[in-house]
Amino acid sequence: MANFNKILKQMQKLQQDLAVKQEEVKKEEVTGESAGGMVKITMTCGFEIRSINIESEIWKESDKEMILDLIAAAFNNATSKAQEKINEGLSGLTGGLNIPGLF
């Protein structure tokens, strides 16, 4: 029974450490790009957009649909980068295990 209690305490400590690390990682920022960096979206790893930058050349040369596609591509790129950073940040605590429900 003492072994079970020890394992339970270790799991509780891991859970606390993961919660702290999740909050830290959520605050980190990534930037997604499209059109060779002419469209950039900066967001947190908590998936909050901080800024959108579109170079003036895009406005002059593009139609509405193309601009929307470039914004979506930059957002998707930023989302991928955020997910990678989340996985990197938490992998040290989980020993590389992919634990469902963490993010």
N, C-alpha and C positions, 0 to 999 in steps of 0.2 A: 504494500500500500504506500510505503514511503516513496517508492519509485514513481508511482502514479502522481503523487503530490508534487514531486520534483518536476515531472514532465508538464503538469498543469501550470505550475509557476513559470516555467520557461515559455510556454505558449502564451501566457498572459503578458509576459515581458515582450515577446516578439510582437504581439498585437499592439501594445503601447508604442513600441519603436516604429512600427509600420505607420501608425496614425500620425506620429510626429513627422516622419519622413514624407508622407503624402502631403501634408500641409506645406512643408518646405518646397517640395517639387512643384506644387501648384503655383507658387509665386515666381518660378523661373520663367524667362521669356525666350521665345523662338521667333524667327522670321521666315516666312514662306515667300517664295518668289515665283513669278512667271514672266514670260516675254523677256528672258535674259536679264531679269532684275529690274525691269521697267515698272512692274507692279509688285509691291511688297506689302505683306500683312504681318504685323507683329502682334503676337498673342501670348498669353500666359499658358503654362501647362495645365491650368485649370480651365482652359478653353475660353478665356475672356479676351476679346480683341482690344488691343491697346492703340493701334494705329493702322491706317491704310494710306499708302503712298502710291500715287499713279503719276508717272512722268508726263509732262505736258505734251510730249510728242504723241503719246497714245491717244490723247483727247483729239488731237488734230487729224490723225490718220485713221482712226477707227470708228466703226459704227457702234451703236448701243449694244448689240448682241455680242460683238467681239470683246468689248470692254467687260461685259458681265461674265463672259467665259474666262477672261484673264483673271478677274477677281476671284471667281470660283476656283480656278487652278491654283492661285496663290494661297487661298484659304485651305485647300486640300493639302498642299505642300506643307503649310504651317502645322496643320493638324497631325500629319505624319511625323514631323519633327518633334512635336510635343509628345506624341505617344512613345517615340523612341527614347526621349529624355526621361519620361516617366518610367519606362521599363529599365533603363540604365540605373536610375536613382534607386529603384526598389530592389533590383536584382542582388545588391550586396546584402540586403537583409534577408531575402528569401532564398539565398543560395542558388539563384538562377531558376527557381521554380516559378512557373506561371500560375499564380493563384487567382482563380476567377473572382470577380467582384471587387478587386482592389481599385481598379479604374475602368 
